[in-house]
């Protein structure tokens, strides 16, 4: 599948590499055409990788990944034309983390709203599926690095879109995918981040994840 | 140990019963001396149980449990004298849940502050330990009802207080207790509630809990 990955940070790069490894073609998108991280990544990632501005990556992708920083996600999507977003699935892995007030990080939106919902409201015909935001990127793309069973949560308003995302997550190695319901459940998924940050500090590693014991 | 349980709802009643079962003496506290739930509970719970107003329960307890609703916790503690709170351990199991705007519930404090921190700030000599707020009350007092390994988080500023709470949690059956650090970590613990609520709806049961897989 052709997949557009929005964002050139470590999350976008790691997910982009993994998607190529799984046989997909990836265009990474950035705000500017001369983004060094994006150009270097595309060169290193081989013939299935390319780089462009956000609008080009959105147009390229049959499916999109939002790997921009949460505070920049809405403005990044403004660079794409509605026609290049409408009816596509966007997997939103971003968290609206704000480090400007120091640590622990706070959320720029939470409690009565979420980044996932904001993106869905701004782009009503985009099929937003919140996923993979509750673990480190190394765990996102290689869940087998965490020992034992553990879970990835997804939510979104479109059942077919969630089935598509579930298939892709299964390709990535995810064995337990919990569909929490509509996109309002992104609140809980994003509000899990402060606990994740506390746990990271306590455990001294990024390689852990939530498991729901029943 | 003599333990004061503030709050006469299902959480206070269930924890009170369990503490008595474990050999402790419990005074349940309420705002008014004629609280029917408290009087009925104390009568049913036997000779180790008693009931009084918040100030009496605070005075009685060598250790206190805050089982009031999160929105009423600060005002409940105002009924106690400083001398009956100072240097005591208070286990804060409450969540600042607000259902007044319907479901999903929102938090009355979150992100940049937490109920645990608010209680600690209002009563600087009280040793607040946030604990047991991330699972249903039946799981709180009988963790063995959830199959497999799972975790309870605690946080607070006083190491001796956390050791005391850890001992009590162990008595209750908890095998994995994760100390997240100081009381600011109550933010993450309380912000886990929206995800818990989503999971409850999805799973159709209260009998589940978070496990940190590593």
Interface residues (C-beta under 8 A of the other chain):
Chain A: X101 X104 X106 X107 X110 X111 X112 X146 X147 X148 X149 X150 X153 X155 X178 X179 X180 X181 X184 X185 X187 X188 X189 X191 X192 X193 X194 X195 X196 X197 X198 X199 X201 X202 X203 X205 X207 X208 X209 X210 X211 X212 X213 X214
Chain B: X101 X104 X106 X107 X110 X111 X112 X146 X147 X148 X149 X150 X153 X155 X178 X179 X180 X181 X184 X185 X187 X188 X189 X191 X192 X193 X194 X195 X196 X197 X198 X199 X201 X202 X203 X205 X207 X208 X209 X210 X211 X212 X213 X214
